[in-house]
């Protein structure tokens, strides 16, 4: 028997037990066709399950065509997409990982080109579309959005609920609501962006109203025992913007409405934020939310070594760590980390000989 590290303890959220605390952060691949995931997504996500991750989260997946960041984003607004995702979730589950999906609407940061094509607004001639937001102000050099009417805002929660219902049909066991990184929900709660005067603007309660309506709508259709997560940008990193204290207040509300864990990221609302990027630079927000709002949290952002990840979990700063770039560099990071931390052997039986070599 190995000495169990806290990083490789299972975690129970709702009725779902996840085999360890090393989770795959959602990472856009810009490789879908009409919102339908492809073989690229099967292999990209499948490698992390083989590599030992406890939960494998698919990329920001749009709840509506106009909510895609790019025309090549995945979606869950029709049944063809459900069928394609099912093949992927079946494989993840066969390897012992928990399949998860991040549901998203990009708002004014939608209709962009893929990063390797320049990261600007996708021209209408190439399939671009009019973006929508809480505001009519543009994000940086992107095309200006159209401000949603109050009735249009009120209809958005149903789009998330429909996508959540399809997520269950597609075999996902966990849904994360993307309320971070300057996408549509963040465009509502950030005081730097939301300039509305209706019930979805103004004070804190007005600016978070849409988020709570989305959670309520999703919880009505998402199976009761399956975890519901929310990713927040815990700070805008700009004076006068959203803060860690605001995130604590919002996290308490999210938990009351049925969110099981808050995934604490930061930034993205405005292009001129000065972000002090460094090793584990966002972990303190996961810790603040966990301790002050008393909700489970996930830490994300330049967590790279097994010892660092173990410290985040064992110190109580967060309940899980979400890795992105480090897993792209080494999809088998969890296997090596478990060995290094003297956890139980989690290598797939097909790879056991390599482990012994």
N, C-alpha and C positions, 0 to 999 in steps of 0.2 A: 504493500500500500504506500503510495506517495503521500507527501504532506500536502493537503489541499490548500492552495492559495485562494484568497478571497476572490481574485479575478476569475477563477474557474469554478466558483460556487454557482450552482443554478440559481435562477431568479424566477420567482412566481409573481406574475401580474395578472390579476383576475383569476381565471381558471387555467391560464396558460403558463406552463413552465418552460423557461428558456435555458438551454444547457449551460451557458456561461455568460460572463459580463463583457465579452469582447464582441462588439456589434459593428456591422458594416454601415458606414454613413452613406446616405443617398448621394450618388454621383452621376450627373447628367452625362449621357453618352452621345447625344445628337445623332442617333443611328436608327431611329424608328421610321416606318413608312406609314403615313396617315394614322399616326398614333399607335400602330401595331408593333410590338417588340419583335425582334428578329433572332436568328441564331447567335448574333453577336451578344445579345442580352443573356441568352441561355448560358453561353460559355463564360461571359464576364461575371455574371452573378454566381454561376455554378462553381467557379473556381474558389470562391470564398467559403462556400459550404464545405467543399472538399478540404479546404485549408483549416477548418475547425471553428469558424466563427459561430457564435451562439445564435445571432439573429442577422439575417441578410436583408437589408432594406433596398428595394428598387428605387431608382431615381425619381426626382420630382415628376409626377405623372399627372397630366392635366385633367381637370374635371370637365373641361369644355375645349373645343378647338381653339377659341380665341385666348384661352388661358395658357397655351404652350409658350415656353420661352423661345423656342425655335420651331420651325416647321417639321423638324426631325425629332421632336420630343415624343415620349410615350404618352398614351392616354388611357382613360377608362370611361369613355362616354358611349361606347357601343359594344355589341356582343362579339364582334370579330376580335376585338382587343381582349376580351375576357378569355376566349378560347386560346389565344396565343400565350397569354400569361399563365394559363393553367399548366401548360407543359413545363414552364419554368418553375412554378411553385411546387409541382410534383417532384421535380428533381431535387430542389433545395430540401424538401421534407425527407426525401429518401436518404439524404446524407446526414440527417439529424439536426439541421438548422431550422430555425423558425422563419418562414417567409413573411416579409413585411413590405409595405408600399407607402410612399409619401405622396399624399394627394395635394395638388397645388393649383394655383391660378397666379400667373405672373403679373397680371395687371399692366402697369405702364412699362414694365421691363419685358414684355412679350414681343413677338414678331421680330426677333433678331436673327442674324446669320449665325451659323455655327462658329465657335471660337477660331477655328483654323481658316475661316473665311473672312475674318475681320471684326466680328463682334458688334457690328453696327445694326441699324434698322434694316430689316429685309424689305427690299423694294416691292411695291404692289405687283409689278410686272413679273417678279419671281415668286409670287405667292404670298406676299406680306399682307397684313390686315390692320385695320384701325384698332389700336389698343384702347383699353378703358381703365379707369382708376377712380380713387376717391377725389382726385383733383384733375385739373386740365393742364397742370404744369408738367413739363417733361423731366425725365431723369437724364441729366447730362446732355449729351449730343443725340440721344435717341429721339425719335419722332414724338411729338406731344400727344398725350392720350385724350380721349373724350371723358369728361366727368360723368360717372354713372348717375342716373336719376335715382331718387329715393326708392321707387318701386323696383328698379333694376337691382339695387343693392339687396333689397329684401328677398329677391329671387335667388340670390347666390347660394344661400345655405342648402337649398334643394339640389343644386348641382353637386355639391359635396356629398349630400346624402345619397344621391343616385350613384355616384362613383363609389361610395363606401359599400353600397349594396352589391355592386359589380365586383368590388374587391373580394367580398366574401365568396361570391360565385367563382371567382378566379383562383380561389385557394389560399388567399392571404390570411394569415392568422393575426396580424397586427396592422393597424393603420396609424400613420403619423400625419397630422395636419400641418402643412407647411405655412407657419405664421411668421416666417423670418426672412432675412436677406433682402429686404426691400421689395418683396413681391406683394400681391394684392392685400392680404390681411395686414401686413406691416405698413402698407400705404395708408391704412385706416388708423392704426393705433399710434403711429409716430406723429408727434405734434409738428415735426419738421415738414411733413408732407400733407397731412389732412387739413384742408382749409374749408371744410364744409360747415354750413350753418344749420343743417337739418338734424334729425335725431341720430345720425351716424357721425356727427362731428362735434366740435366744441370741447367739452371737458372730458376727463378720463372715461367716465361711464359711456358717453356718446361714442368715443373713439374705439372702445373695446366691444361695443354692442354687437357688431357683425361677427366677431370671433365667437362670442358666447352663443349666438344664434346658429352658427355653423356647428359648434359642438353639440348643441341640443338636437339639431336635425340629424346629425350623423349618429348620435347615441340612440335615436329612435329606431334606426334600421340596422345598426352594427350589433352583432350578437353580444349579449350581455357579458359573457365570460371572456370575450376577446379584448385584449388591451387596446386602448386608444391613447396615442401619444400626441404631443404638440411640440413643434420646434419653434422657439422664440429667438429673436435677436434681443438679448438681455440688455444691451445698451446700443445707442446710436453712435457713441464715441464723439458726440458733438454737443457743445454747450446749448442748453435749452431743448435738447432732444430727449428721447426715451432713456430711462435709467434702470439700474439694477433694482432700486427700490420699487419702481413702477412694475418691474417684472415679478417681484415678490407678490405684490398686490394682485396682479393679473393671474399669477399661478394659483393663488388661493381660490380665485373665482373659477378658473378652469377645472381645478380638482373638484370643486362643488358641483360642477356641471357634468362631471364624468370622465375627465382626463386622468389617466393612470400614471403618467410620467411626463416630465417636462425636459425636453432636449435643449440644452442651453447653448446657443451659438450667439453671435453678435454681428452688428453692422449691416450695411447694404441699403439703408434707406436713402442716403444721399451720396453722391459721388466724391465729395470733398472731405469725408471723414478721415482723421489721422488716427490710424489703428496701430497700437503698439504690438505688432505681431512678434511672437517669440514662443519658446517652448511652453506648452500648456497655458497660453495666455488667456484662455477663456474659462479655465477650470474654476476660478474664484466665483464666477457667476453661478455655476452649477451648485457650488457649495452654499452660496448665499441663499439661493432659492430653496435648496433642500433643508437648510437649517431654519430659515425664517418663515417660509411658507409651509414647511413640513409636508412636502410632497417628494416622491422619488424623482431623481434627476439623472440625466445623461450628460457627460462631459465630452466635448469635442474640440479639436483645434491643436495641431502640432503635438499630439501625444505619440511618441515614437518608440520608446523602449519598454520591454516587459516590466522592468522595475518601476518606471514612471506610471504605467497603467495600473500596476498593483497598488502603488501608493495612493493613487486617486480613489480607488475603491476601498482599500483597507483603512484609510484615514477618515472615511465618511464624507469625503468631498462630493462624491456622486455614487450612484448605484451601479452605473455601467459606464464604459468608455466607448465612443464611436470613432472608428478609424477610417480615414479616407485614403490620402496619398500614401501612407505607410503600407496599406494593403495593396495598392497598385504596384508598389515596388516589390512587395513580397506577399503574395496571396496566402502563403502558408505561415504567415507571422504567428497566428494562434498556436499552431503545432509546435513551433520552436519556443514560443513563450511558455507553453505548458511544461515543456521539458526543462527550460531554464529555471522556472519557478517551482520545480519538483511537484507539479500537479499530476493528477492521473493521466495515463496515456490516452490521448484523444486522436491518435493517428488512424486514418482509414485502414482497414485490413489490407487493402491493396498496396499500401505504402510501408507496411510494417518492416519489411526487409531493408528498406532504405534507412529507416530509423536506426536499425541495429548496426548498420554498416559503419 
